[in-house]
Amino acid sequence: MCLVMTSPLSFDLPDIPVQAIKDPVLDAAGVSLSILRTDLVHPVISGNKWFKLKHNLISARQKEKKTLLSFGGAWSNHLHALAHAGRIFDFCTVGVIRGELPTTLNPCLVEAQEAGMILHPVDRITYRNKDSTLISLLKELYGDFHLIPEGGGNLEGAMGCAEIASLYSENDFDLVTLACGTGTTLAGLASVSCLPILGFQVLKGDGYLAEEVRQFLTKTSLKATCEWTINDEYHVGGYAKTNDKFMAFLTEFESRHGIPLEPVYSGKLLYGIFALAKKRDFFPQKCSILAIHGGGLQGRRGYIN
Ligand SMILES: *Cc1c(COP(=O)(O)O)cnc(C)c1O
């Protein structure tokens, strides 16, 4: 149980490499590509989830909340990161899981539980609604908590993601690209960026995410300082869906460039960039593209075997 809650919050960052990628597809398109390795931001609080949690942890500690509660699926990078953040910074954590727990927990949930997270599964309809009845029940069970929405999608999350812009020099690039789930990372970056941003939606649904990001910006009173767009063509069939061509691309990319990807986010980002580069007229000649690797490599384990 969590009795102490005194460890100071420290968010020191290691140097995050910006790695140039040499590839015939990019050469043929006349563009250059570098990858910002935010997967290396922390050994276990990975990628953009580290940034999304930062201000949530600060806010919870200021409000003297002992418990952090959030929502996610059985392979959630966000809950995995939250569980580890809780262990490291002395918070109790509760993960409300969508759907029944598998009889044998997957490695993501095992690690979350080992890091001290209480797993609270709810059926899919209850999960989707997340209504006040559920929240009251959770408060009865676990006491008062700092609630973080699914995927870390609140103002604190976006504020942290805005800090990703300080990890690269805007002078070196013409375009920033990233994979989008909730779009919170894009929204945060768009609130500080001078460079245009192109997001790749990893869920199916024409144009729906751009609308959600617009609503999120309005709700949080964040203002975009740059142009941003979301491509909805390279989700490969929907969230966490794959096909042979896509998996072959990942294998080829990893062996050629030595940068690990996972199929849910970073894989679809690179897949989308390469597909657009092959279209030739999409990126302007000499376009210098930065791709933000969002981390979340723990999720690869859901695909091995
Ligand atoms: C969660 C996640 C994303 C999506 O971030 P959003 O802010 O929800 O759009 C992208 N990449 C990785 C690796 C993630 O874990």
PDBQT file of the ligand as one rigid body, heavy atoms in Angstrom, charges set to zero:
ROOT
HETATM    1  C1  LIG A 401      -0.455   7.453 -26.685  1.00  0.00    +0.000 C 
HETATM    2  C2  LIG A 401       0.460   7.446 -27.805  1.00  0.00    +0.000 A 
HETATM    3  C3  LIG A 401       0.282   8.270 -28.934  1.00  0.00    +0.000 A 
HETATM    4  C4  LIG A 401      -0.936   9.131 -29.107  1.00  0.00    +0.000 C 
HETATM    5  O1  LIG A 401      -0.880  10.355 -28.425  1.00  0.00    +0.000 OA
HETATM    6  P1  LIG A 401      -2.164  11.268 -28.395  1.00  0.00    +0.000 P 
HETATM    7  O2  LIG A 401      -1.733  12.447 -27.609  1.00  0.00    +0.000 OA
HETATM    8  O3  LIG A 401      -3.239  10.492 -27.690  1.00  0.00    +0.000 OA
HETATM    9  O4  LIG A 401      -2.565  11.605 -29.770  1.00  0.00    +0.000 OA
HETATM   10  C5  LIG A 401       1.240   8.240 -29.926  1.00  0.00    +0.000 A 
HETATM   11  N1  LIG A 401       2.308   7.419 -29.838  1.00  0.00    +0.000 NA
HETATM   12  C6  LIG A 401       2.495   6.604 -28.794  1.00  0.00    +0.000 A 
HETATM   13  C7  LIG A 401       3.652   5.700 -28.784  1.00  0.00    +0.000 C 
HETATM   14  C8  LIG A 401       1.587   6.586 -27.740  1.00  0.00    +0.000 A 
HETATM   15  O5  LIG A 401       1.784   5.753 -26.704  1.00  0.00    +0.000 OA
ENDROOT
TORSDOF 0
